[in-house]
Amino acid sequence: MTQSYIAFDLEFASDEALFDMHRQIDPKSSRKAVAIKTVTAAAALEFTIGTSGEIVIGTLASWTLADWTDEGALLEQALDFIRRRPQHKVLTFGGVGVDVPVVVLAAMRHGIALPPQLQAKHAPWDRSHIDLGLLIKGAGKSWSHLSQVCLRLGVPPALIAAKAEPVRPTSPEQWEQLRHHVELDTLLLALTWFAWCEAQGRDGIRYHTAAVMQIAAFLRRRPEHGLAEQLVRYQRHLEGEISAQYSNAA
C-alpha cells in the first residue's frame, strides 16, 4: 500500500521565567520539566513509499523564531503544514515522550488546534503518528537515541556530532545553523525509517538505495546546507557499497 509520511522534528529552549515560577512552588526542584520547554525551531520533510517500494520525496520546510514573532506563530505554521496533509503519517523519534507533549502544551497556551495526527487517540490502532523510537524500544525498558541508531546504521560521526549539539542562537548566522540542524534531523529520521522498513520486510525497500535517493533530494532542496559536503561523501560511500554488491552478485 502506498503511504505518505512527514518526518517531523522540533528544537526547544527552556523558558527561564517559567522555571523560576516552578522553583517558587517547589524550591528544592532543579529539574527543567517538559512544561517549561518552548519551541524555537521546527522542520518537516514529506516523502511517500509506494506499494513496490518506489520513493517520492516531497517538500522540506522549516521554521525558526528568527522568521516568526513568537512560539505561537511558529507553531501555527508548522502544524498547518501537517494539517494540510491529513493522509500523511507523522513520524517522530521519541516524540511520545517530549515532542508531542511540548507541542500539545504550546497549542494549549496559544489556542492552536492540533492536526488530527497529533490529537489524543481514542482508537488504540490509530497509527497516524508513529514514534520510531518507541517502535525500536518495543516492550523493553531501554530507549535508544536517534544519534545512537544512526551510528549503528553507519551514518558518519561528523553528521551525528553536528546533530547532537544544536547551536543556541545569538545571531542571524546561528539561527541559520539551527535551521540546518533541525532540517538534518528530519533527514536522519527518514533514513532510519527506511532501515526500519527494510528490517520489517517492506517490499522493495533497501536502505542503501533509499538513502541515496533521500540524501540527493535533500541536497537539491538545500544545496547551501552547512553539512552538504559530508552528506555528499556519505551518498558516494553508499553508492560505492551498492556497486560493490552488484559486482559481487555478478
Backbone as CSV, one residue per row, in Angstrom:
resi,resn,N_x,N_y,N_z,CA_x,CA_y,CA_z,C_x,C_y,C_z
1,MET,0.827,-1.190,0.000,0.000,0.000,0.000,0.870,1.252,0.000
2,THR,0.526,2.198,-0.829,1.245,3.469,-0.849,0.946,4.250,0.419
3,GLN,2.001,4.791,1.035,1.813,5.557,2.266,2.741,6.766,2.265
4,SER,2.202,7.908,2.667,2.987,9.137,2.768,3.283,9.453,4.230
5,TYR,4.451,10.069,4.442,4.928,10.381,5.786,5.408,11.825,5.865
6,ILE,5.428,12.341,7.077,6.087,13.615,7.379,7.063,13.357,8.515
7,ALA,8.361,13.400,8.204,9.363,13.328,9.263,9.378,14.699,9.942
8,PHE,9.102,14.714,11.241,8.859,15.972,11.952,9.789,16.066,13.148
9,ASP,10.417,17.238,13.311,11.340,17.409,14.428,11.241,18.833,14.950
10,LEU,11.467,18.979,16.247,11.416,20.279,16.914,12.703,20.520,17.683
11,GLU,13.002,21.788,17.892,14.052,22.183,18.819,13.417,23.066,19.885
12,PHE,13.948,22.962,21.119,13.344,23.646,22.256,14.360,24.505,22.992
13,ALA,13.826,25.401,23.803,14.615,26.145,24.781,13.812,26.198,26.067
14,SER,14.489,26.292,27.190,13.803,26.400,28.474,13.381,27.846,28.707
15,ASP,12.134,28.028,29.129,11.623,29.343,29.497,12.062,29.603,30.938
16,GLU,13.070,30.455,31.100,13.638,30.662,32.430,12.646,31.326,33.382
17,ALA,11.755,32.162,32.861,10.751,32.789,33.722,9.805,31.725,34.289
18,LEU,9.393,30.791,33.433,8.547,29.696,33.899,9.294,28.824,34.909
19,PHE,10.573,28.603,34.640,11.371,27.780,35.549,11.456,28.434,36.929
20,ASP,11.638,29.755,36.938,11.689,30.470,38.218,10.373,30.327,38.972
21,MET,9.258,30.390,38.263,7.955,30.214,38.913,7.795,28.796,39.451
22,HIS,8.305,27.819,38.681,8.267,26.431,39.166,9.069,26.299,40.465
23,ARG,10.212,26.982,40.519,11.060,26.918,41.712,10.381,27.575,42.919
24,GLN,9.553,28.594,42.656,8.825,29.224,43.756,7.828,28.250,44.375
25,ILE,7.258,27.377,43.518,6.321,26.376,44.010,7.062,25.241,44.701
26,ASP,8.194,24.844,44.112,8.990,23.733,44.651,10.460,24.141,44.663
27,PRO,10.897,24.849,45.711,12.271,25.386,45.758,13.351,24.322,45.663
28,LYS,13.035,23.091,46.034,14.044,22.030,46.020,14.269,21.442,44.629
29,SER,13.371,21.754,43.708,13.453,21.138,42.384,14.435,21.896,41.489
30,SER,15.329,21.160,40.856,16.242,21.753,39.867,15.982,21.165,38.480
31,ARG,14.907,20.391,38.378,14.598,19.709,37.114,13.821,20.642,36.191
32,LYS,14.310,20.782,34.961,13.620,21.602,33.970,12.637,20.713,33.213
33,ALA,11.411,20.711,33.656,10.392,19.793,33.158,9.940,20.162,31.749
34,VAL,9.235,19.219,31.140,8.707,19.432,29.794,7.842,20.689,29.730
35,ALA,7.138,20.994,30.805,6.187,22.109,30.806,6.846,23.468,30.634
36,ILE,8.171,23.578,30.826,8.812,24.879,30.634,9.566,24.959,29.307
37,LYS,9.472,23.926,28.486,10.146,23.946,27.191,9.291,24.715,26.183
38,THR,9.940,25.559,25.409,9.253,26.300,24.359,9.900,25.988,23.011
39,VAL,9.124,26.047,21.961,9.591,25.683,20.627,10.377,26.839,20.021
40,THR,11.595,26.559,19.564,12.417,27.574,18.899,12.569,27.315,17.402
41,ALA,12.383,26.062,16.980,12.515,25.728,15.559,11.783,24.420,15.288
42,ALA,11.368,24.249,14.049,10.693,23.013,13.633,11.021,22.761,12.173
43,ALA,10.977,21.490,11.788,11.203,21.123,10.385,10.338,19.932,10.033
44,ALA,9.971,19.855,8.768,9.135,18.755,8.278,9.625,18.353,6.894
45,LEU,9.755,17.055,6.685,10.183,16.501,5.404,9.168,15.453,4.984
46,GLU,8.511,15.675,3.860,7.489,14.719,3.426,8.046,13.788,2.356
47,PHE,7.619,12.522,2.428,8.024,11.547,1.423,6.968,10.452,1.366
48,THR,6.962,9.736,0.252,5.972,8.682,0.021,6.687,7.405,-0.373
49,ILE,6.224,6.293,0.162,6.729,4.971,-0.221,5.591,4.242,-0.923
50,GLY,5.833,3.836,-2.177,4.812,3.156,-2.956,4.685,1.692,-2.600
51,THR,3.713,1.052,-3.206,3.415,-0.348,-2.921,4.613,-1.253,-3.161
52,SER,5.380,-0.954,-4.215,6.531,-1.797,-4.559,7.849,-1.224,-4.058
53,GLY,7.775,-0.230,-3.185,8.987,0.337,-2.612,9.496,1.581,-3.306
54,GLU,8.790,2.059,-4.345,9.232,3.278,-5.001,9.073,4.459,-4.046
55,ILE,10.005,5.410,-4.155,10.067,6.517,-3.205,9.904,7.840,-3.942
56,VAL,9.056,8.692,-3.409,8.875,10.050,-3.929,9.150,11.013,-2.781
57,ILE,10.066,11.952,-2.999,10.425,12.923,-1.974,9.656,14.213,-2.238
58,GLY,8.985,14.723,-1.215,8.190,15.932,-1.347,8.884,17.147,-0.766
59,THR,8.114,17.959,-0.089,8.577,19.252,0.412,9.421,19.115,1.675
60,LEU,10.461,19.930,1.763,11.220,20.125,3.001,10.953,21.552,3.463
61,ALA,10.441,21.702,4.671,10.105,23.028,5.191,10.636,23.168,6.605
62,SER,10.945,24.404,6.996,11.420,24.656,8.357,11.003,26.045,8.796
63,TRP,10.963,26.206,10.121,10.520,27.447,10.727,11.364,27.708,11.971
64,THR,11.796,28.946,12.174,12.532,29.313,13.382,11.991,30.634,13.922
65,LEU,12.353,30.940,15.156,11.926,32.196,15.759,12.606,33.404,15.130
66,ALA,13.587,33.163,14.260,14.164,34.272,13.509,13.196,34.762,12.437
67,ASP,12.238,33.896,12.042,11.290,34.229,10.972,9.928,34.642,11.507
68,TRP,9.563,34.142,12.694,8.220,34.338,13.225,8.284,35.049,14.568
69,THR,7.240,35.786,14.875,7.278,36.698,16.010,7.372,36.002,17.352
70,ASP,6.755,34.830,17.479,6.775,34.133,18.764,6.501,32.650,18.542
71,GLU,6.499,31.896,19.625,6.292,30.455,19.552,4.965,30.115,18.897
72,GLY,3.901,30.863,19.229,2.588,30.572,18.679,2.548,30.703,17.171
73,ALA,3.147,31.777,16.642,3.158,31.985,15.191,3.972,30.902,14.496
74,LEU,5.119,30.552,15.077,5.963,29.488,14.505,5.194,28.164,14.489
75,LEU,4.601,27.832,15.627,3.933,26.536,15.736,2.723,26.454,14.810
76,GLU,1.996,27.553,14.650,0.842,27.551,13.754,1.270,27.199,12.331
77,GLN,2.401,27.737,11.889,2.890,27.426,10.542,3.287,25.960,10.421
78,ALA,4.013,25.460,11.421,4.479,24.077,11.368,3.308,23.096,11.416
79,LEU,2.340,23.360,12.278,1.198,22.450,12.391,0.276,22.559,11.184
80,ASP,0.224,23.728,10.570,-0.595,23.861,9.366,-0.016,23.027,8.228
81,PHE,1.309,22.884,8.187,1.948,22.017,7.195,1.401,20.596,7.327
82,ILE,1.285,20.128,8.564,0.745,18.788,8.814,-0.756,18.756,8.552
83,ARG,-1.446,19.787,9.000,-2.902,19.847,8.865,-3.340,19.748,7.415
84,ARG,-2.546,20.331,6.507,-2.893,20.319,5.084,-2.559,18.991,4.406
85,ARG,-2.032,18.043,5.177,-1.697,16.714,4.652,-2.317,15.655,5.559
86,PRO,-3.635,15.584,5.627,-4.312,14.721,6.605,-4.072,13.236,6.412
87,GLN,-3.669,12.813,5.197,-3.439,11.389,4.949,-1.999,10.970,5.257
88,HIS,-1.140,11.937,5.552,0.252,11.615,5.877,0.356,11.166,7.331
89,LYS,1.184,10.160,7.562,1.517,9.776,8.928,2.668,10.661,9.414
90,VAL,2.556,11.151,10.632,3.628,11.959,11.219,4.629,11.026,11.888
91,LEU,5.888,11.194,11.537,6.959,10.335,12.018,7.870,11.147,12.942
92,THR,8.063,10.661,14.168,8.981,11.298,15.104,9.897,10.235,15.703
93,PHE,10.887,10.687,16.450,11.748,9.760,17.194,11.744,10.219,18.650
94,GLY,11.081,9.451,19.501,10.925,9.859,20.890,9.857,10.921,21.066
95,GLY,9.023,11.091,20.049,8.020,12.141,20.098,6.983,11.959,21.178
96,VAL,6.663,10.716,21.509,5.654,10.457,22.536,6.091,11.029,23.881
97,GLY,7.405,10.988,24.158,7.900,11.428,25.459,8.127,12.920,25.577
98,VAL,8.529,13.589,24.465,8.903,15.001,24.570,8.213,15.861,23.516
99,ASP,8.465,15.586,22.251,7.993,16.486,21.196,6.490,16.724,21.248
100,VAL,5.728,15.645,21.301,4.271,15.795,21.284,3.764,16.504,22.543
101,PRO,4.217,16.137,23.760,3.766,16.903,24.925,4.097,18.391,24.841
102,VAL,5.287,18.742,24.329,5.626,20.162,24.196,4.700,20.841,23.199
103,VAL,4.428,20.168,22.080,3.519,20.730,21.079,2.126,20.909,21.667
104,VAL,1.649,19.908,22.401,0.306,19.993,22.994,0.234,21.172,23.969
105,LEU,1.227,21.309,24.838,1.232,22.402,25.808,1.315,23.757,25.107
106,ALA,2.126,23.848,24.057,2.234,25.099,23.313,0.923,25.422,22.606
107,ALA,0.274,24.397,22.039,-1.003,24.612,21.377,-2.059,25.072,22.387
108,MET,-2.040,24.500,23.584,-2.963,24.930,24.629,-2.703,26.382,25.017
109,ARG,-1.434,26.734,25.113,-1.068,28.106,25.513,-1.492,29.135,24.474
110,HIS,-1.377,28.782,23.191,-1.603,29.762,22.130,-2.936,29.581,21.416
111,GLY,-3.761,28.653,21.881,-5.073,28.471,21.289,-5.041,27.937,19.869
112,ILE,-4.160,26.948,19.628,-3.980,26.381,18.289,-4.602,24.981,18.247
113,ALA,-5.384,24.708,17.213,-5.950,23.367,17.037,-4.876,22.441,16.479
114,LEU,-4.673,21.328,17.136,-3.703,20.345,16.665,-4.197,19.674,15.392
115,PRO,-3.300,19.282,14.494,-3.719,18.464,13.356,-4.185,17.099,13.850
116,PRO,-5.028,16.409,13.099,-5.569,15.125,13.571,-4.502,14.118,13.983
117,GLN,-3.357,14.141,13.290,-2.317,13.148,13.597,-1.762,13.289,15.013
118,LEU,-1.861,14.489,15.588,-1.283,14.729,16.909,-2.335,14.905,17.991
119,GLN,-3.590,14.745,17.633,-4.643,14.814,18.636,-4.675,13.525,19.457
120,ALA,-5.265,13.605,20.645,-5.380,12.429,21.514,-6.129,11.326,20.791
121,LYS,-5.615,10.113,20.884,-6.191,8.980,20.149,-7.198,8.234,21.014
122,HIS,-8.347,7.979,20.438,-9.364,7.203,21.137,-9.372,5.741,20.653
123,ALA,-8.691,5.505,19.535,-8.620,4.140,18.997,-7.190,3.632,19.146
124,PRO,-6.968,2.506,19.809,-5.608,2.023,20.058,-4.855,1.653,18.794
125,TRP,-5.564,1.417,17.693,-4.899,1.019,16.461,-4.550,2.220,15.576
126,ASP,-4.877,3.412,16.029,-4.586,4.615,15.241,-3.070,4.818,15.181
127,ARG,-2.517,4.776,13.973,-1.078,4.957,13.796,-0.791,6.168,12.917
128,SER,-1.616,7.220,13.053,-1.370,8.421,12.251,-0.145,9.176,12.744
129,HIS,0.273,8.912,13.996,1.567,9.372,14.498,2.380,8.142,14.870
130,ILE,3.585,8.054,14.310,4.464,6.917,14.573,5.709,7.416,15.291
131,ASP,5.954,6.908,16.475,7.178,7.204,17.212,8.148,6.057,16.951
132,LEU,9.117,6.298,16.084,10.044,5.231,15.708,10.887,4.791,16.898
133,GLY,11.241,5.720,17.774,11.990,5.342,18.966,11.220,4.356,19.820
134,LEU,9.913,4.555,19.917,9.067,3.648,20.689,8.963,2.291,20.008
135,LEU,8.879,2.284,18.679,8.829,1.014,17.949,10.096,0.200,18.185
136,ILE,11.250,0.874,18.148,12.519,0.169,18.344,12.625,-0.344,19.778
137,LYS,12.169,0.441,20.744,12.210,0.020,22.140,11.330,-1.198,22.372
138,GLY,10.170,-1.218,21.699,9.255,-2.333,21.876,8.798,-2.467,23.321
139,ALA,8.764,-3.691,23.800,8.305,-3.944,25.166,9.422,-3.799,26.197
140,GLY,10.632,-3.496,25.732,11.745,-3.350,26.665,11.724,-2.028,27.395
141,LYS,12.707,-1.806,28.254,12.771,-0.591,29.064,13.782,0.419,28.546
142,SER,14.666,-0.008,27.665,15.771,0.856,27.241,15.436,1.590,25.951
143,TRP,15.568,2.901,26.002,15.377,3.731,24.809,16.715,3.949,24.120
144,SER,16.700,3.975,22.799,17.873,4.365,22.017,17.671,5.792,21.524
145,HIS,18.727,6.566,21.504,18.678,7.909,20.945,18.843,7.815,19.432
146,LEU,18.258,8.755,18.711,18.379,8.743,17.249,19.839,8.745,16.819
147,SER,20.678,9.493,17.522,22.105,9.532,17.183,22.732,8.146,17.302
148,GLN,22.379,7.402,18.352,22.920,6.066,18.539,22.482,5.122,17.424
149,VAL,21.215,5.228,17.040,20.708,4.379,15.961,21.406,4.712,14.647
150,CYS,21.596,6.000,14.374,22.259,6.400,13.126,23.691,5.884,13.071
151,LEU,24.406,5.951,14.182,25.762,5.405,14.216,25.742,3.906,13.945
152,ARG,24.759,3.221,14.503,24.622,1.773,14.283,24.380,1.461,12.814
153,LEU,23.718,2.384,12.099,23.440,2.192,10.676,24.634,2.545,9.788
154,GLY,25.662,3.161,10.375,26.832,3.532,9.595,26.838,4.967,9.121
155,VAL,25.938,5.792,9.639,25.954,7.213,9.292,27.239,7.825,9.852
156,PRO,27.960,8.645,9.070,29.244,9.191,9.524,29.119,9.988,10.822
157,PRO,30.064,9.811,11.737,30.027,10.549,13.006,29.980,12.063,12.836
158,ALA,30.558,12.593,11.748,30.536,14.039,11.539,29.112,14.570,11.459
159,LEU,28.223,13.807,10.858,26.821,14.213,10.776,26.137,14.072,12.125
160,ILE,26.525,13.052,12.886,25.902,12.812,14.176,26.362,13.842,15.195
161,ALA,27.646,14.177,15.184,28.162,15.158,16.138,27.480,16.503,15.943
162,ALA,27.230,16.866,14.690,26.552,18.133,14.415,25.117,18.073,14.915
163,LYS,24.487,16.893,14.801,23.114,16.733,15.249,23.011,16.793,16.773
164,ALA,24.016,16.266,17.435,23.922,16.117,18.888,24.110,17.436,19.634
165,GLU,24.657,18.467,18.979,24.945,19.711,19.677,24.363,20.902,18.921
166,PRO,23.060,21.130,19.053,22.452,22.260,18.364,22.981,23.590,18.890
167,VAL,23.044,24.550,18.006,23.525,25.871,18.378,22.423,26.627,19.119
168,ARG,22.786,27.352,20.169,21.830,28.246,20.829,21.984,29.621,20.189
169,PRO,21.023,30.032,19.381,21.218,31.212,18.527,21.371,32.516,19.297
170,THR,22.353,33.295,18.864,22.521,34.660,19.354,22.752,35.616,18.190
171,SER,22.724,35.089,16.961,22.978,35.912,15.776,22.223,35.306,14.601
172,PRO,22.031,36.074,13.521,21.370,35.520,12.328,22.074,34.276,11.791
173,GLU,23.407,34.274,11.859,24.157,33.123,11.356,23.860,31.878,12.199
174,GLN,23.748,32.052,13.486,23.475,30.914,14.351,22.026,30.446,14.214
175,TRP,21.103,31.358,13.929,19.734,30.926,13.645,19.709,30.049,12.394
176,GLU,20.526,30.431,11.404,20.584,29.621,10.185,21.199,28.256,10.475
177,GLN,22.183,28.202,11.357,22.759,26.920,11.753,21.719,26.049,12.460
178,LEU,20.871,26.675,13.282,19.817,25.911,13.948,18.837,25.354,12.925
179,ARG,18.520,26.156,11.901,17.652,25.662,10.831,18.275,24.442,10.158
180,HIS,19.555,24.526,9.837,20.246,23.393,9.229,20.191,22.175,10.147
181,HIS,20.340,22.410,11.435,20.332,21.322,12.406,18.988,20.594,12.432
182,VAL,17.904,21.358,12.537,16.589,20.720,12.655,16.187,20.071,11.332
183,GLU,16.612,20.646,10.208,16.339,20.007,8.916,17.114,18.697,8.779
184,LEU,18.357,18.692,9.230,19.157,17.464,9.177,18.502,16.366,10.008
185,ASP,17.914,16.736,11.137,17.237,15.738,11.969,16.125,15.030,11.201
186,THR,15.374,15.772,10.384,14.296,15.131,9.623,14.863,14.169,8.589
187,LEU,15.996,14.527,7.989,16.636,13.622,7.031,17.102,12.349,7.725
188,LEU,17.785,12.492,8.858,18.272,11.316,9.585,17.114,10.440,10.044
189,LEU,16.013,11.063,10.431,14.833,10.306,10.831,14.272,9.524,9.647
190,ALA,14.210,10.156,8.477,13.718,9.465,7.287,14.628,8.288,6.932
191,LEU,15.941,8.481,7.009,16.867,7.384,6.708,16.653,6.220,7.673
192,THR,16.478,6.537,8.940,16.254,5.488,9.936,14.955,4.743,9.669
193,TRP,13.937,5.468,9.193,12.674,4.821,8.876,12.835,3.818,7.734
194,PHE,13.655,4.154,6.729,13.902,3.215,5.632,14.573,1.945,6.156
195,ALA,15.532,2.110,7.073,16.193,0.932,7.643,15.188,0.084,8.422
196,TRP,14.290,0.726,9.155,13.244,0.001,9.883,12.345,-0.761,8.913
197,CYS,11.930,-0.092,7.844,11.034,-0.729,6.870,11.694,-1.944,6.232
198,GLU,12.979,-1.822,5.905,13.686,-2.969,5.324,13.728,-4.122,6.328
199,ALA,14.020,-3.810,7.597,14.087,-4.854,8.610,12.734,-5.526,8.832
200,GLN,11.658,-4.771,8.592,10.318,-5.321,8.769,9.792,-6.019,7.515
201,GLY,10.647,-6.133,6.484,10.269,-6.871,5.290,9.401,-6.093,4.319
202,ARG,9.466,-4.768,4.355,8.663,-3.960,3.428,9.157,-4.193,2.000
203,ASP,8.251,-4.549,1.099,8.605,-4.880,-0.277,9.327,-3.723,-0.965
204,GLY,10.450,-4.045,-1.598,11.154,-3.094,-2.444,12.043,-2.102,-1.729
205,ILE,12.044,-2.086,-0.392,12.849,-1.111,0.344,14.212,-1.702,0.675
206,ARG,15.253,-0.999,0.222,16.622,-1.316,0.591,17.254,-0.040,1.122
207,TYR,17.855,-0.121,2.285,18.341,1.090,2.936,19.279,1.890,2.049
208,HIS,20.268,1.232,1.449,21.277,1.961,0.697,20.674,2.769,-0.445
209,THR,19.841,2.129,-1.256,19.268,2.845,-2.405,18.289,3.922,-1.943
210,ALA,17.500,3.639,-0.914,16.569,4.638,-0.402,17.314,5.835,0.176
211,ALA,18.410,5.568,0.901,19.181,6.650,1.499,19.839,7.518,0.438
212,VAL,20.358,6.908,-0.620,20.956,7.684,-1.712,19.919,8.628,-2.315
213,MET,18.726,8.123,-2.559,17.664,8.955,-3.125,17.279,10.086,-2.174
214,GLN,17.148,9.772,-0.897,16.724,10.774,0.078,17.783,11.858,0.262
215,ILE,19.047,11.463,0.347,20.124,12.448,0.515,20.218,13.337,-0.717
216,ALA,20.144,12.739,-1.908,20.222,13.524,-3.142,19.089,14.538,-3.212
217,ALA,17.878,14.108,-2.841,16.729,15.021,-2.858,16.909,16.132,-1.827
218,PHE,17.424,15.781,-0.656,17.664,16.777,0.385,18.649,17.836,-0.107
219,LEU,19.720,17.402,-0.755,20.738,18.339,-1.234,20.226,19.198,-2.385
220,ARG,19.323,18.676,-3.185,18.715,19.510,-4.227,17.881,20.622,-3.607
221,ARG,17.262,20.325,-2.481,16.436,21.323,-1.808,17.260,22.261,-0.941
222,ARG,18.390,21.772,-0.422,19.229,22.585,0.454,20.702,22.478,0.042
223,PRO,21.046,22.943,-1.169,22.454,22.843,-1.593,23.397,23.665,-0.727
224,GLU,22.840,24.655,-0.016,23.663,25.528,0.822,23.818,24.998,2.241
225,HIS,23.282,23.811,2.514,23.310,23.277,3.877,24.741,23.200,4.398
226,GLY,24.898,23.509,5.666,26.230,23.565,6.244,26.987,22.252,6.233
227,LEU,26.278,21.136,6.122,26.927,19.826,6.089,26.753,19.146,4.733
228,ALA,26.571,19.952,3.695,26.362,19.400,2.354,27.544,18.538,1.921
229,GLU,28.758,18.968,2.218,29.939,18.203,1.793,29.967,16.830,2.449
230,GLN,29.672,16.775,3.749,29.647,15.494,4.445,28.517,14.603,3.934
231,LEU,27.387,15.208,3.593,26.277,14.428,3.051,26.630,13.850,1.683
232,VAL,27.322,14.638,0.850,27.755,14.142,-0.460,28.706,12.963,-0.286
233,ARG,29.618,13.073,0.682,30.555,11.969,0.930,29.811,10.697,1.326
234,TYR,28.840,10.857,2.204,28.079,9.686,2.643,27.283,9.101,1.487
235,GLN,26.711,9.939,0.668,25.975,9.461,-0.505,26.894,8.661,-1.430
236,ARG,28.077,9.182,-1.681,29.029,8.474,-2.551,29.478,7.157,-1.931
237,HIS,29.641,7.169,-0.609,30.004,5.918,0.079,28.916,4.861,-0.117
238,LEU,27.672,5.262,0.049,26.559,4.333,-0.142,26.507,3.838,-1.587
239,GLU,26.718,4.745,-2.541,26.719,4.355,-3.948,27.831,3.346,-4.224
240,GLY,28.991,3.542,-3.577,30.081,2.587,-3.739,29.730,1.217,-3.189
241,GLU,29.042,1.174,-2.074,28.640,-0.108,-1.492,27.603,-0.804,-2.371
242,ILE,26.707,-0.012,-2.971,25.727,-0.598,-3.886,26.431,-1.216,-5.087
243,SER,27.408,-0.495,-5.649,28.158,-1.015,-6.797,28.904,-2.281,-6.448
244,ALA,29.486,-2.300,-5.242,30.219,-3.491,-4.815,29.303,-4.695,-4.668
245,GLN,28.087,-4.446,-4.173,27.116,-5.537,-4.036,26.755,-6.115,-5.400
246,TYR,26.565,-5.239,-6.389,26.233,-5.704,-7.725,27.423,-6.471,-8.331
247,SER,28.630,-5.985,-8.074,29.816,-6.667,-8.614,29.962,-8.066,-8.009
248,ASN,29.718,-8.157,-6.716,29.835,-9.449,-6.045,28.754,-10.421,-6.533
249,ALA,27.569,-9.854,-6.817,26.478,-10.705,-7.310,26.772,-11.250,-8.701
250,ALA,27.485,-10.435,-9.496,27.828,-10.867,-10.849,28.921,-11.920,-10.827
